[in-house]
Structures are given as C-alpha cells and as structure tokens.
Amino acid sequence: MTTLPLSPDELLTTTRSVRKRLDLDRPVPLELVRECLQLALQAPSGSNRQNWHFVVVTDAEQRATIGEYYLRSYTDYSAARPSAADEYPDDGRRAATQVRVIDSATYLAERMGQVPVLVIACIDAGTADLPASNQAGLWGSLLPAAWNYMLAARARGLGTAWTTLHLAYERQIAELLGIPDTVHQGVLLPTAYYTGETFKPAHRQPLHEIVHINGW
Ligand SMILES: Cc1cc2nc3c(=O)[nH]c(=O)nc-3n(C[C@H](O)[C@H](O)[C@H](O)COP(=O)(O)O)c2cc1C
C-alpha cells in the first residue's frame, strides 16, 4: 500500500483522534492493519523485551459486546464529570474545544461497536497484578508502539482514536477475547477509513508553560 504524501511534521501534527469522521460502512482490509502493526513494532521497549500484544477484533458480535461495555463506562464517566463548558471557566478557547471533544467522544461511544476494526494494545507483565513500582517502565514499553500504529494508520488513510474507557471492563473484555491473566490492556484503538480530505494541527497550551530549561 502506498502512503499519503505527508512530511514527517505533517504526519505528527495531523494525527488526530478521529471519531465523527470514521467511515463505519467501509471495510478495512486486515492486511492494512497488519502493515500498520508491523510498523508499530519499530517502537522502543524496555530492555527490548517487546512483550506487547495486539488483539485485532473484526468479528461483529465481539465488537458489539466491546461497544456495549465501552458505552456503559462512557455513560458513568460522563455522569461523574462537570459539563464541558464548566471544566475551563477561565479559558474560553479551551472550554469551547472541550465542548467539541465531549460531543465527538459521545458520538464515538454510541458507535464504538460499529467501527470495523478494534485494536486492543496489551502488554504481558508476566504477573496478573500490575507491579506497584515502575509503571512508567511497563507502559512505556507499550504506548509508543500504539502511537506508531496510529501514525502508520494515518499515513494510509485510516483514522484512529486513543481510548481507554473500556478499561473499566478490562476483565470482561479479557474473558470475551481469551486474553491471559498476565496480559494487561493499555489502549483500545478503533480503526476505520476516515471521511473527508485531511486534518488540521490542533491548538495546544503554550510551550513556555510546560518547558523547564535547567530546572523547573
Ligand atoms: C490516556 C488517554 C486516554 C484517552 N481516552 C479516551 C477515551 O476513552 N475516549 C475518547 O474518545 N478519547 C480518549 N482520548 C483522546 C483525547 O480526548 C484526545 O487525545 C484529546 O482530546 C486531544 O485530541 P487529539 O487527539 O485529536 O489531538 C484519550 C487520550 C489519551 C492520551
């Protein structure tokens, strides 16, 4: 598969969370997903362990079940948080963005089970309980690979979104998919062709507020 003519900077600044623009009706070839996962494996991992796993779900019934768990978790999450506009009362621009994010997240939550491919990135920690220390070492060995997958997908005309709300039902989803006890889920990546032409860079909080040169 050829990739879109994107410069590295364009790829990095336009790999957005795609929700409303996921094409739910267009099938995604499994080979294309494999190609993106092959690129995911170029990510770093602690001691080069590569103890990541990617569960690719295309079965309609399994997707529907995961979608139900996701929506249940999303509904609880939404009920427990302030309204989008109230979250940033002193920053109108950020509040407006948040309203759009919530609107888009709600759209996806109501349709997660219809997204043609759901990829769950997991890590085999070798133990059923997550280690109390060095969480960064554990998750740092999975999450860069998941982001690589998203970048590779974007370069091939596929949209993805980083989602974690399914984790409220991690055990149930593990049972559904036969994921072993020692394997922990890190992120659920709905994957579909996207509609429309391209994506824009997002507004972010200013760099000077979060960069600390030679000390905090
Ligand atoms: C750790 C993490 C968890 C996230 N969980 C969810 C989620 O469960 N559902 C969702 O719709 N988006 C989720 N997001 C996506 C964020 O809302 C999104 O990255 C953010 O609004 C910035 O938008 P952008 O990715 O388009 O730049 C998550 C992102 C991260 C990094």
The ligand as an SDF file (V2000), in Angstrom:
LIG
                    3D

 31 33  0  0  0  0  0  0  0  0999 V2000
   -4.5230    8.3800   28.0130 C   0  0  0  0  0  0  0  0  0  0  0  0
   -5.6150    8.8390   27.0750 C   0  0  0  0  0  0  0  0  0  0  0  0
   -6.8910    8.3600   27.2220 C   0  0  0  0  0  0  0  0  0  0  0  0
   -7.8970    8.7450   26.3400 C   0  0  0  0  0  0  0  0  0  0  0  0
   -9.1290    8.1790   26.4630 N   0  0  0  0  0  0  0  0  0  0  0  0
  -10.1060    8.4940   25.5840 C   0  0  0  0  0  0  0  0  0  0  0  0
  -11.3440    7.8030   25.6120 C   0  0  0  0  0  0  0  0  0  0  0  0
  -11.5670    6.8790   26.4010 O   0  0  0  0  0  0  0  0  0  0  0  0
  -12.2850    8.1580   24.7070 N   0  0  0  0  0  0  0  0  0  0  0  0
  -12.0620    9.1240   23.7610 C   0  0  0  0  0  0  0  0  0  0  0  0
  -12.9750    9.3790   22.9650 O   0  0  0  0  0  0  0  0  0  0  0  0
  -10.8790    9.7830   23.6930 N   0  0  0  0  0  0  0  0  0  0  0  0
   -9.9020    9.4870   24.5790 C   0  0  0  0  0  0  0  0  0  0  0  0
   -8.6660   10.0920   24.4860 N   0  0  0  0  0  0  0  0  0  0  0  0
   -8.4180   11.0740   23.4000 C   0  0  0  0  0  0  0  0  0  0  0  0
   -8.3120   12.5200   23.9010 C   0  0  0  0  0  0  0  0  0  0  0  0
   -9.5870   13.0220   24.1860 O   0  0  0  0  0  0  0  0  0  0  0  0
   -7.6380   13.3480   22.7890 C   0  0  0  0  0  0  0  0  0  0  0  0
   -6.3350   12.8650   22.5770 O   0  0  0  0  0  0  0  0  0  0  0  0
   -7.5690   14.8250   23.1320 C   0  0  0  0  0  0  0  0  0  0  0  0
   -8.8510   15.3800   23.2270 O   0  0  0  0  0  0  0  0  0  0  0  0
   -6.7680   15.6220   22.0870 C   0  0  0  0  0  0  0  0  0  0  0  0
   -7.3470   15.4770   20.8060 O   0  0  0  0  0  0  0  0  0  0  0  0
   -6.4830   14.9640   19.5670 P   0  0  0  0  0  0  0  0  0  0  0  0
   -6.0050   13.5600   19.9120 O   0  0  0  0  0  0  0  0  0  0  0  0
   -7.3810   14.9760   18.3820 O   0  0  0  0  0  0  0  0  0  0  0  0
   -5.3390   15.8980   19.4130 O   0  0  0  0  0  0  0  0  0  0  0  0
   -7.6340    9.6910   25.3230 C   0  0  0  0  0  0  0  0  0  0  0  0
   -6.3170   10.1530   25.1480 C   0  0  0  0  0  0  0  0  0  0  0  0
   -5.3210    9.7150   25.9920 C   0  0  0  0  0  0  0  0  0  0  0  0
   -3.9000   10.1720   25.7470 C   0  0  0  0  0  0  0  0  0  0  0  0
  1  2  1  0
  2  3  1  0
  2 30  2  0
  3  4  2  0
  4  5  1  0
  4 28  1  0
  5  6  2  0
  6  7  1  0
  6 13  1  0
  7  8  2  0
  7  9  1  0
  9 10  1  0
 10 11  2  0
 10 12  1  0
 12 13  2  0
 13 14  1  0
 14 15  1  0
 14 28  1  0
 15 16  1  0
 16 17  1  0
 16 18  1  0
 18 19  1  0
 18 20  1  0
 20 21  1  0
 20 22  1  0
 22 23  1  0
 23 24  1  0
 24 25  2  0
 24 26  1  0
 24 27  1  0
 28 29  2  0
 29 30  1  0
 30 31  1  0
M  END
$$$$
